Amino acid sequence: MSARTGFRASLLVVLVVMAAFGCSSDDDGDLPFAPPDCQKTKPATGYLIVEITLNAQNTKVPVKVYEGPIEDGQLVKSDSVSVAQFSYELLVDRSYAVTARYLVGQDTVLAIGSDDITTYQTDYESGFCWELTNGKVDVRLKL
């Protein structure tokens, strides 16, 4: 096969592939339809999911939740918790910091974590929907 015939064959393969699969992008200007559970109003609250460690020495763990950083944030929740995973319903579009206080032998260990509860809009063919991203904080004891 000559170089010219090989080039023609390659060109033919490329044209066949383009015809079969098209060469348009996924973003052709059409938006999908809104899902059935579309929220037209902005949610006021979301959930902060918290994970802690429970063991023989820590059957109940003191947990504090702050809006904003611990150093200058506002305390919004304070509990002694006896389940390994739980959640708090809190205001959206805010950052939250969590502390969990553990006993390890004779020492006290403070676990600290933070996350945001956020909202955003997604555009659809029939308008927009509000979406919610809940926060998740892991303040399990890691030794």
DSSP file (Angstrom, degrees, kcal/mol; ACC not computed):
  #  RESIDUE AA STRUCTURE BP1 BP2  ACC     N-H-->O    O-->H-N    N-H-->O    O-->H-N    TCO  KAPPA ALPHA  PHI   PSI    X-CA   Y-CA   Z-CA
    1    1 A M              0   0    0      0, 0.0     2,-0.1     0, 0.0     0, 0.0   0.000 360.0 360.0 360.0 133.4    0.0    0.0    0.0
    2    2 A S     >  -     0   0    0      1,-0.1     4,-2.3     4,-0.0     5,-0.2  -0.319 360.0-109.7 -80.8 167.6    1.4    3.4   -1.0
    3    3 A A  H  > S+     0   0    0      1,-0.2     4,-2.1     2,-0.2     5,-0.1   0.859 120.0  52.9 -63.9 -35.3    1.6    6.3    1.4
    4    4 A R  H  > S+     0   0    0      2,-0.2     4,-2.1     1,-0.2    -1,-0.2   0.907 109.4  47.2 -68.5 -41.0   -1.1    8.1   -0.6
    5    5 A T  H  > S+     0   0    0      2,-0.2     4,-2.3     1,-0.2    -2,-0.2   0.886 111.6  51.9 -67.5 -38.4   -3.5    5.1   -0.3
    6    6 A G  H  X S+     0   0    0     -4,-2.3     4,-2.3     2,-0.2    -2,-0.2   0.890 109.1  50.1 -63.7 -40.3   -2.7    4.9    3.5
    7    7 A F  H  X S+     0   0    0     -4,-2.1     4,-2.6     2,-0.2    -2,-0.2   0.916 110.7  49.1 -63.8 -43.2   -3.5    8.5    3.9
    8    8 A R  H  X S+     0   0    0     -4,-2.1     4,-2.4     1,-0.2    -2,-0.2   0.895 111.2  49.8 -63.3 -40.5   -6.8    8.1    2.0
    9    9 A A  H  X S+     0   0    0     -4,-2.3     4,-2.1     2,-0.2    -1,-0.2   0.908 111.9  47.9 -65.9 -40.9   -7.8    5.1    4.1
   10   10 A S  H  X S+     0   0    0     -4,-2.3     4,-2.3     2,-0.2    -2,-0.2   0.915 111.8  49.7 -65.0 -42.7   -7.0    7.0    7.4
   11   11 A L  H  X S+     0   0    0     -4,-2.6     4,-2.3     1,-0.2    -2,-0.2   0.893 109.6  51.8 -62.3 -40.5   -9.0   10.0    6.2
   12   12 A L  H  X S+     0   0    0     -4,-2.4     4,-2.3     2,-0.2    -1,-0.2   0.900 109.1  50.4 -63.1 -41.3  -11.9    7.7    5.3
   13   13 A V  H  X S+     0   0    0     -4,-2.1     4,-2.4     2,-0.2    -2,-0.2   0.917 110.5  49.5 -63.0 -43.8  -11.8    6.1    8.8
   14   14 A V  H  X S+     0   0    0     -4,-2.3     4,-2.5     1,-0.2    -2,-0.2   0.917 111.7  48.3 -62.4 -44.2  -11.8    9.6   10.5
   15   15 A L  H  X S+     0   0    0     -4,-2.3     4,-2.3     2,-0.2    -1,-0.2   0.891 111.2  50.2 -64.3 -39.9  -14.8   10.7    8.4
   16   16 A V  H  X S+     0   0    0     -4,-2.3     4,-2.2     2,-0.2    -1,-0.2   0.915 111.8  48.1 -64.6 -42.7  -16.7    7.6    9.2
   17   17 A V  H  X S+     0   0    0     -4,-2.4     4,-2.6     2,-0.2     5,-0.3   0.918 112.4  48.8 -64.3 -43.4  -16.1    8.0   12.9
   18   18 A M  H  X S+     0   0    0     -4,-2.5     4,-2.1     1,-0.2    -1,-0.2   0.893 112.5  48.2 -64.2 -39.1  -17.1   11.6   12.8
   19   19 A A  H  < S+     0   0    0     -4,-2.3    -1,-0.2    -5,-0.2    -2,-0.2   0.886 114.5  46.3 -67.4 -38.4  -20.3   10.8   10.9
   20   20 A A  H  < S+     0   0    0     -4,-2.2    -2,-0.2    -5,-0.2    -1,-0.2   0.912 128.5  22.5 -72.1 -42.4  -21.1    8.0   13.3
   21   21 A F  H  < S-     0   0    0     -4,-2.6     3,-0.2    -5,-0.2    -2,-0.2   0.558 100.9-134.3-105.8  -9.9  -20.5    9.8   16.6
   22   22 A G     <  -     0   0    0     -4,-2.1    -1,-0.1    -5,-0.3    -3,-0.1   0.039   9.8-114.9  76.8 168.2  -20.9   13.4   15.5
   23   23 A C  S    S+     0   0    0     -4,-0.1     2,-0.2     2,-0.1    -1,-0.2   0.077  70.9 117.6-130.5  24.1  -18.6   16.2   16.4
   24   24 A S        -     0   0    0     -3,-0.2     2,-0.1     1,-0.1     4,-0.1  -0.581  63.8-114.8 -88.2 158.1  -20.8   18.4   18.5
   25   25 A S        -     0   0    0     -2,-0.2    -1,-0.1     2,-0.2    -2,-0.1  -0.393  23.5-111.5 -84.1 166.5  -20.1   19.1   22.2
   26   26 A D  S    S+     0   0    0      1,-0.2     2,-1.3    -2,-0.1    -1,-0.1   0.772 109.2  72.0 -66.6 -25.4  -22.2   17.9   25.1
   27   27 A D        +     0   0    0      1,-0.2    -1,-0.2     2,-0.1    -2,-0.2  -0.673  53.8 152.4 -94.1  82.6  -23.1   21.5   25.7
   28   28 A D  S    S-     0   0    0     -2,-1.3    -1,-0.2     2,-0.2     3,-0.1   0.215  72.0 -95.4 -97.9  15.9  -25.4   22.2   22.7
   29   29 A G  S    S+     0   0    0      1,-0.3     2,-0.4    -3,-0.1    -2,-0.1   0.196  89.6 120.1  95.9 -17.0  -27.3   24.9   24.5
   30   30 A D        -     0   0    0      1,-0.0    -1,-0.3     0, 0.0    -2,-0.2  -0.696  50.2-151.7 -85.9 131.6  -30.2   22.7   25.7
   31   31 A L        -     0   0    0     -2,-0.4    93,-0.1    -3,-0.1     3,-0.1  -0.736  20.8-110.6 -97.5 149.4  -30.7   22.5   29.5
   32   32 A P        -     0   0    0      0, 0.0    93,-3.0     0, 0.0    94,-0.3  -0.303  39.4 -95.7 -71.5 163.0  -32.2   19.4   31.1
   33   33 A F        -     0   0    0     91,-0.2     0, 0.0    92,-0.2     0, 0.0  -0.483  47.4 -95.0 -76.0 152.1  -35.6   19.5   32.7
   34   34 A A        -     0   0    0     -2,-0.1    -1,-0.1     1,-0.1    94,-0.0  -0.349  43.8-106.9 -65.6 144.6  -35.8   20.2   36.4
   35   35 A P    >   -     0   0    0      0, 0.0     3,-1.6     0, 0.0    -1,-0.1  -0.299  30.1-108.4 -68.2 159.7  -36.1   17.1   38.6
   36   36 A P  T 3  S+     0   0    0      0, 0.0    -2,-0.1     0, 0.0     0, 0.0   0.802 118.9  53.3 -60.4 -29.1  -39.5   16.3   40.2
   37   37 A D  T 3  S+     0   0    0      2,-0.1     2,-0.0     0, 0.0    -3,-0.0   0.078  79.0 152.9 -94.6  25.6  -38.2   17.3   43.7
   38   38 A C    <   -     0   0    0     -3,-1.6     2,-0.7     1,-0.1    93,-0.1  -0.301  38.8-142.1 -58.1 130.8  -36.9   20.7   42.5
   39   39 A Q  B     -A  130   0A   0     91,-0.5    91,-3.1     1,-0.1    -1,-0.1  -0.877  16.5-175.1 -98.1 115.1  -36.9   23.3   45.2
   40   40 A K        +     0   0    0     -2,-0.7     2,-0.4    89,-0.2    -1,-0.1   0.678  69.3  60.1 -82.8 -18.7  -38.0   26.7   43.9
   41   41 A T  S    S-     0   0    0     89,-0.1    89,-0.2     1,-0.0     3,-0.0  -0.861  96.0-102.9-111.5 147.9  -37.2   28.5   47.2
   42   42 A K        -     0   0    0     -2,-0.4     2,-0.1     1,-0.1    -2,-0.1  -0.469  39.4-117.9 -66.7 128.3  -33.9   28.7   48.9
   43   43 A P        -     0   0    0      0, 0.0    49,-0.1     0, 0.0    -1,-0.1  -0.434  15.9-154.3 -67.1 142.2  -33.7   26.3   51.8
   44   44 A A  S    S+     0   0    0     -2,-0.1    48,-1.7     1,-0.1     2,-0.3   0.769  73.4  29.4 -86.4 -28.0  -33.2   28.1   55.2
   45   45 A T  E     +C   91   0B   0     46,-0.2     2,-0.2    48,-0.0    46,-0.2  -0.906  56.7 174.3-133.9 158.8  -31.5   25.1   56.9
   46   46 A G  E     -C   90   0B   0     44,-2.6    44,-2.4    -2,-0.3     2,-0.4  -0.747  35.0 -88.0-142.7-167.9  -29.4   22.1   56.2
   47   47 A Y  E     -C   89   0B   0     -2,-0.2    88,-2.0    42,-0.2     2,-0.6  -0.913  14.6-155.9-119.5 139.6  -27.6   19.5   58.2
   48   48 A L  E     -Cd  88 135B   0     40,-2.5    40,-1.8    -2,-0.4     2,-0.5  -0.954  21.4-154.1-105.8 111.4  -24.2   19.3   59.8
   49   49 A I  E     -Cd  87 136B   0     86,-2.9    88,-3.3    -2,-0.6     2,-0.4  -0.755  11.5-165.0 -91.0 129.4  -23.4   15.6   60.2
   50   50 A V  E     -Cd  86 137B   0     36,-3.3    36,-2.1    -2,-0.5     2,-0.4  -0.947   9.0-162.0-122.3 134.7  -20.9   14.8   63.0
   51   51 A E  E     +Cd  85 138B   0     86,-2.3    88,-2.4    -2,-0.4     2,-0.3  -0.964  17.1 171.1-115.4 131.0  -19.0   11.6   63.6
   52   52 A I        -     0   0    0     32,-2.7     2,-0.5    -2,-0.4    88,-0.3  -0.819  31.9-109.3-129.5 170.5  -17.4   10.9   67.0
   53   53 A T        -     0   0    0     86,-0.4     2,-0.4    -2,-0.3    30,-0.0  -0.876  25.9-168.7-102.2 132.8  -15.7    8.0   68.7
   54   54 A L        +     0   0    0     -2,-0.5     2,-0.2    87,-0.1     5,-0.2  -0.979  21.9 145.0-117.3 135.1  -17.4    6.1   71.5
   55   55 A N        -     0   0    0      3,-1.3     3,-0.3    -2,-0.4     5,-0.0  -0.854  63.9 -72.7-152.0-172.9  -15.4    3.6   73.6
   56   56 A A  S    S+     0   0    0     -2,-0.2     3,-0.3     1,-0.2    -1,-0.0   0.847 132.2  39.2 -59.7 -35.7  -15.2    2.3   77.2
   57   57 A Q  S    S+     0   0    0      1,-0.2     2,-0.4    46,-0.1    -1,-0.2   0.697 121.6  44.1 -87.6 -19.4  -13.6    5.5   78.5
   58   58 A N        +     0   0    0     -3,-0.3    -3,-1.3     1,-0.1    -1,-0.2  -0.664  58.0 146.7-127.5  75.2  -15.8    7.8   76.4
   59   59 A T  S    S+     0   0    0     -2,-0.4     2,-0.4    -3,-0.3    -1,-0.1   0.741  81.4  28.8 -82.1 -23.7  -19.4    6.6   76.5
   60   60 A K  S    S-     0   0    0     -3,-0.2    -1,-0.3    22,-0.1    22,-0.2  -0.997  79.2-157.6-132.9 132.1  -20.7   10.2   76.2
   61   61 A V  E     -E   81   0C   0     20,-2.7    20,-2.8    -2,-0.4     2,-0.4  -0.944  17.1-128.0-116.8 124.8  -18.6   12.8   74.4
   62   62 A P  E     -E   80   0C   0      0, 0.0    39,-2.2     0, 0.0     2,-0.4  -0.570  33.6-173.6 -69.4 124.8  -19.0   16.5   75.0
   63   63 A V  E     -EF  79 100C   0     16,-3.4    16,-2.6    -2,-0.4     2,-0.4  -0.967  10.6-170.9-125.2 136.4  -19.5   18.2   71.6
   64   64 A K  E     -EF  78  99C   0     35,-2.1    35,-2.4    -2,-0.4     2,-0.4  -0.985   6.0-159.2-126.8 140.2  -19.6   21.9   70.8
   65   65 A V  E     -EF  77  98C   0     12,-2.5    11,-3.2    -2,-0.4    12,-1.6  -0.977   9.6-169.5-120.8 129.3  -20.6   23.5   67.5
   66   66 A Y  E     -EF  75  97C   0     31,-3.1    31,-2.4    -2,-0.4     2,-0.8  -0.917  24.4-129.9-116.6 140.9  -19.6   27.1   66.6
   67   67 A E  E    S-EF  74  96C   0      7,-3.0     7,-1.9    -2,-0.4    29,-0.2  -0.840  87.9  -2.0 -85.8 117.3  -20.8   29.2   63.8
   68   68 A G  S    S-     0   0    0     27,-2.4    29,-0.5    -2,-0.8    -2,-0.2  -0.468 121.5 -18.1  93.0-172.4  -17.5   30.4   62.3
   69   69 A P     >  -     0   0    0      0, 0.0     4,-2.0     0, 0.0     3,-0.4  -0.286  63.1-118.7 -67.6 153.2  -14.0   29.6   63.6
   70   70 A I  T  4 S+     0   0    0      1,-0.2    -3,-0.1     2,-0.2     5,-0.1   0.881 108.7  60.6 -58.8 -40.9  -13.7   28.3   67.2
   71   71 A E  T  4 S+     0   0    0      1,-0.2    -1,-0.2     0, 0.0    -3,-0.0   0.862 130.1   4.2 -60.3 -39.8  -11.5   31.3   68.2
   72   72 A D  T  4 S+     0   0    0     -3,-0.4    -1,-0.2     2,-0.1    -2,-0.2   0.199 102.3 117.7-133.6  16.4  -14.1   33.9   67.5
   73   73 A G     <  -     0   0    0     -4,-2.0     2,-0.5    -5,-0.2    -5,-0.2  -0.298  66.7-106.4 -81.0 169.6  -17.2   32.0   66.5
   74   74 A Q  E     -E   67   0C   0     -7,-1.9    -7,-3.0    -2,-0.1     2,-0.4  -0.847  30.1-120.5 -99.0 128.7  -20.5   31.9   68.2
   75   75 A L  E     +E   66   0C   0     -2,-0.5    -9,-0.3    -9,-0.2     3,-0.1  -0.536  39.4 165.7 -67.9 122.9  -21.5   28.8   70.2
   76   76 A V  E     +     0   0C   0    -11,-3.2     2,-0.3    -2,-0.4   -10,-0.2   0.640  61.5  21.9-114.6 -21.5  -24.7   27.4   68.6
   77   77 A K  E     +E   65   0C   0    -12,-1.6   -12,-2.5     2,-0.0    -1,-0.3  -0.997  52.7 177.9-146.7 144.4  -24.9   23.8   70.1
   78   78 A S  E     +E   64   0C   0     -2,-0.3     2,-0.3   -14,-0.2   -14,-0.2  -0.908  21.9 149.2-148.9 119.2  -23.4   22.1   73.1
   79   79 A D  E     -E   63   0C   0    -16,-2.6   -16,-3.4    -2,-0.3     2,-0.5  -0.928  46.5-128.2-143.0 161.6  -24.2   18.5   74.0
   80   80 A S  E     -E   62   0C   0     -2,-0.3     2,-0.3   -18,-0.3    -2,-0.0  -0.988  41.3-159.5-110.2 117.2  -22.9   15.3   75.5
   81   81 A V  E     -E   61   0C   0    -20,-2.8   -20,-2.7    -2,-0.5     5,-0.0  -0.777  27.9-177.6-110.5 140.2  -23.5   12.7   72.8
   82   82 A S        +     0   0    0     -2,-0.3     2,-0.3   -22,-0.2    -1,-0.1   0.071  63.3  80.8-122.7  23.6  -23.8    8.9   73.1
   83   83 A V  S    S-     0   0    0    -22,-0.1   -31,-0.1     1,-0.1   -22,-0.1  -0.971  74.5-132.6-126.5 147.1  -24.2    7.9   69.5
   84   84 A A  S    S+     0   0    0     -2,-0.3   -32,-2.7     1,-0.2     2,-0.4   0.773  91.4  26.7 -73.3 -27.0  -21.3    7.7   66.9
   85   85 A Q  E    S+C   51   0B   0    -34,-0.2     2,-0.3     2,-0.0   -34,-0.2  -0.998  71.5 144.2-138.9 134.7  -23.0    9.7   64.2
   86   86 A F  E     -C   50   0B   0    -36,-2.1   -36,-3.3    -2,-0.4     2,-0.3  -0.922  28.8-135.0-155.1 173.9  -25.7   12.4   64.5
   87   87 A S  E     -C   49   0B   0     -2,-0.3     2,-0.4   -38,-0.2   -38,-0.2  -0.974   0.4-147.8-142.1 156.7  -26.7   15.6   62.9
   88   88 A Y  E     -C   48   0B   0    -40,-1.8   -40,-2.5    -2,-0.3     2,-0.6  -0.964  21.1-130.0-119.4 139.0  -27.7   19.2   63.7
   89   89 A E  E     +C   47   0B   0     -2,-0.4     2,-0.3   -42,-0.2   -42,-0.2  -0.819  44.3 162.9 -88.5 121.3  -30.1   21.2   61.7
   90   90 A L  E     -C   46   0B   0    -44,-2.4   -44,-2.6    -2,-0.6     4,-0.0  -0.838  42.1 -75.8-136.4 168.1  -28.5   24.6   61.2
   91   91 A L  E     -C   45   0B   0     -2,-0.3     3,-0.3   -46,-0.2   -46,-0.2  -0.329  51.9-117.6 -66.0 147.9  -28.7   27.7   59.0
   92   92 A V  S    S+     0   0    0    -48,-1.7    26,-0.2     1,-0.2     3,-0.1  -0.315  85.9  36.6 -84.5 168.2  -27.3   27.4   55.4
   93   93 A D  S    S+     0   0    0     24,-1.9     2,-0.3     1,-0.2    25,-0.2   0.867  94.3 109.3  58.2  42.8  -24.4   29.3   53.8
   94   94 A R  E     - G   0 117C   0     23,-1.3    23,-2.1    -3,-0.3     2,-0.4  -0.964  66.4-121.1-141.2 157.1  -22.3   29.3   56.9
   95   95 A S  E     - G   0 116C   0     -2,-0.3   -27,-2.4    21,-0.2     2,-0.4  -0.797  26.8-163.6 -98.0 143.1  -19.2   27.7   58.2
   96   96 A Y  E     -FG  67 115C   0     19,-2.9    19,-2.1    -2,-0.4     2,-0.4  -0.985   7.2-158.5-130.0 139.8  -19.3   25.6   61.3
   97   97 A A  E     -FG  66 114C   0    -31,-2.4   -31,-3.1   -29,-0.5     2,-0.4  -0.914  11.6-161.1-114.0 143.9  -16.5   24.3   63.6
   98   98 A V  E     -FG  65 113C   0     15,-3.3    15,-2.1    -2,-0.4     2,-0.4  -0.972   5.9-167.0-128.6 138.8  -17.0   21.3   65.9
   99   99 A T  E     -FG  64 112C   0    -35,-2.4   -35,-2.1    -2,-0.4     2,-0.4  -0.964   0.8-170.1-121.0 145.3  -15.0   20.2   69.0
  100  100 A A  E     -FG  63 111C   0     11,-2.1    11,-2.9    -2,-0.4     2,-0.5  -0.998  13.5-148.1-131.0 129.6  -15.2   16.8   70.7
  101  101 A R  E     - G   0 110C   0    -39,-2.2     2,-0.3    -2,-0.4     9,-0.2  -0.874  20.4-178.8-106.1 122.7  -13.5   16.3   74.1
  102  102 A Y  E     - G   0 109C   0      7,-3.2     7,-2.9    -2,-0.5     2,-0.5  -0.850  24.7-134.0-118.6 151.6  -12.1   12.8   74.9
  103  103 A L  E     - G   0 108C   0     -2,-0.3     2,-0.4     5,-0.2     5,-0.2  -0.920  20.2-178.6 -99.7 130.9  -10.4   11.2   77.8
  104  104 A V  E >   - G   0 107C   0      3,-2.9     3,-2.1    -2,-0.5     2,-0.4  -0.895  67.3 -53.7-129.5  99.8   -7.3    9.1   76.9
  105  105 A G  T 3  S-     0   0    0     -2,-0.4     0, 0.0     1,-0.3     0, 0.0  -0.579 121.4 -23.5  65.8-123.4   -5.9    7.7   80.0
  106  106 A Q  T 3  S+     0   0    0     -2,-0.4    -1,-0.3    -3,-0.1     2,-0.2   0.458 124.0  91.6 -94.8  -3.4   -5.4   10.7   82.3
  107  107 A D  E <   -G  104   0C   0     -3,-2.1    -3,-2.9     2,-0.0     2,-0.5  -0.569  68.1-136.1 -95.4 155.3   -5.2   13.1   79.4
  108  108 A T  E     -G  103   0C   0     -5,-0.2     2,-0.4    -2,-0.2    -5,-0.2  -0.943  19.1-163.9-107.3 129.6   -7.9   15.2   77.7
  109  109 A V  E     -G  102   0C   0     -7,-2.9    -7,-3.2    -2,-0.5     2,-0.6  -0.954   5.4-154.6-116.4 131.7   -7.8   15.3   73.9
  110  110 A L  E     -G  101   0C   0     -2,-0.4     2,-0.4    -9,-0.2    -9,-0.2  -0.923   7.0-160.8-108.1 115.2   -9.7   17.9   71.9
  111  111 A A  E     -G  100   0C   0    -11,-2.9   -11,-2.1    -2,-0.6     2,-0.4  -0.802  11.7-168.2 -94.0 136.9  -10.6   16.9   68.3
  112  112 A I  E     +G   99   0C   0     -2,-0.4     2,-0.3   -13,-0.2   -13,-0.2  -0.974  14.9 154.6-130.1 138.1  -11.5   19.8   66.0
  113  113 A G  E     -G   98   0C   0    -15,-2.1   -15,-3.3    -2,-0.4     2,-0.3  -0.963  15.1-164.4-152.0 167.6  -13.1   19.8   62.6
  114  114 A S  E     +G   97   0C   0     -2,-0.3     2,-0.3   -17,-0.3   -17,-0.2  -0.993  11.3 161.6-154.4 157.6  -15.1   22.1   60.3
  115  115 A D  E     -G   96   0C   0    -19,-2.1   -19,-2.9    -2,-0.3     2,-0.3  -0.961  29.5-112.1-164.3 172.5  -17.3   22.2   57.3
  116  116 A D  E     -G   95   0C   0     -2,-0.3     2,-0.5   -21,-0.2   -21,-0.2  -0.813   7.0-144.7-113.0 152.3  -19.8   24.4   55.5
  117  117 A I  E     +G   94   0C   0    -23,-2.1   -24,-1.9    -2,-0.3   -23,-1.3  -0.988  38.7 179.5-109.5 117.8  -23.5   24.0   54.8
  118  118 A T  E     -B  133   0A   0     15,-2.1    15,-3.1    -2,-0.5     2,-0.3  -0.839  23.7-159.1-126.6 156.2  -24.0   25.6   51.4
  119  119 A T  E     +B  132   0A   0     -2,-0.3     2,-0.3    13,-0.2    13,-0.2  -0.923  15.1 170.3-125.7 155.7  -26.7   26.3   48.8
  120  120 A Y  E     -B  131   0A   0     11,-1.8    11,-3.2    -2,-0.3     2,-0.4  -0.977  29.7-112.7-157.7 161.1  -26.5   27.0   45.1
  121  121 A Q  E     -B  130   0A   0     -2,-0.3     2,-0.4     9,-0.2     9,-0.2  -0.795  19.6-160.5-101.1 141.7  -28.8   27.4   42.1
  122  122 A T  E     -B  129   0A   0      7,-2.5     7,-2.2    -2,-0.4     2,-0.3  -0.987  18.4-131.6-119.3 129.8  -28.8   25.0   39.1
  123  123 A D  E     +B  128   0A   0     -2,-0.4     2,-0.3     5,-0.2     5,-0.3  -0.606  29.6 174.8 -83.2 138.2  -30.3   26.1   35.8
  124  124 A Y  E >   -B  127   0A   0      3,-4.0     3,-1.6    -2,-0.3   -91,-0.2  -0.842  47.2 -97.0-132.6 170.3  -32.8   23.9   34.0
  125  125 A E  T 3  S+     0   0    0    -93,-3.0   -92,-0.2    -2,-0.3     3,-0.1   0.880 125.0  42.5 -54.4 -41.9  -35.0   24.2   31.0
  126  126 A S  T 3  S-     0   0    0    -94,-0.3     2,-0.4     1,-0.1    -1,-0.3   0.238 130.8 -75.7 -95.1  13.4  -38.0   25.2   33.1
  127  127 A G  E <   - B   0 124A   0     -3,-1.6    -3,-4.0     2,-0.0     2,-0.3  -0.985  68.6 -48.6 133.3-143.8  -36.1   27.6   35.4
  128  128 A F  E     - B   0 123A   0     -2,-0.4     2,-0.4    -5,-0.3    -5,-0.2  -0.899  36.4-151.3-131.0 161.5  -33.8   26.9   38.3
  129  129 A C  E     - B   0 122A   0     -7,-2.2    -7,-2.5    -2,-0.3     2,-0.4  -0.963  21.1-121.0-128.5 148.0  -33.7   24.8   41.4
  130  130 A W  E     -AB  39 121A   0    -91,-3.1   -91,-0.5    -2,-0.4     2,-0.3  -0.751  28.0-160.8 -86.7 135.3  -32.0   25.4   44.7
  131  131 A E  E     - B   0 120A   0    -11,-3.2   -11,-1.8    -2,-0.4     2,-0.4  -0.871   1.9-150.9-115.3 150.4  -29.5   22.7   45.7
  132  132 A L  E     - B   0 119A   0     -2,-0.3     2,-0.6   -13,-0.2   -13,-0.2  -0.977   7.0-164.2-126.0 132.9  -28.2   22.0   49.2
  133  133 A T  E     - B   0 118A   0    -15,-3.1   -15,-2.1    -2,-0.4     2,-0.1  -0.957  18.8-148.4-115.4 111.9  -24.9   20.6   50.3
  134  134 A N        -     0   0    0     -2,-0.6     2,-0.2   -17,-0.2   -86,-0.2  -0.356  17.8-115.7 -72.9 157.6  -24.9   19.4   53.9
  135  135 A G  E     -d   48   0B   0    -88,-2.0   -86,-2.9   -20,-0.1     2,-0.4  -0.605  23.1-162.5 -92.1 155.9  -21.8   19.6   56.0
  136  136 A K  E     -d   49   0B   0    -88,-0.2     2,-0.5    -2,-0.2   -86,-0.2  -0.976   4.8-172.5-141.7 126.4  -19.9   16.7   57.4
  137  137 A V  E     -d   50   0B   0    -88,-3.3   -86,-2.3    -2,-0.4     2,-0.7  -0.975  10.1-157.9-124.7 127.0  -17.4   16.8   60.2
  138  138 A D  E     +d   51   0B   0     -2,-0.5   -86,-0.1   -88,-0.2   -26,-0.1  -0.889  24.2 158.9-104.6 105.5  -15.2   13.9   61.4
  139  139 A V        +     0   0    0    -88,-2.4   -86,-0.4    -2,-0.7   -28,-0.2  -0.169  24.6 146.2-117.4  37.8  -14.0   14.5   65.0
  140  140 A R        -     0   0    0    -88,-0.3     2,-0.4     1,-0.1   -88,-0.1  -0.409  60.1 -96.3 -71.8 152.4  -13.3   10.9   65.7
  141  141 A L        -     0   0    0     -2,-0.1     2,-0.5   -30,-0.1    -1,-0.1  -0.550  41.2-170.6 -71.4 125.5  -10.4   10.1   68.0
  142  142 A K              0   0    0     -2,-0.4    -1,-0.0     1,-0.1   -89,-0.0  -0.925 360.0 360.0-124.8 105.5   -7.4    9.2   66.0
  143  143 A L              0   0    0     -2,-0.5    -1,-0.1     0, 0.0    -2,-0.0   0.381 360.0 360.0-119.7 360.0   -4.5    7.8   67.9
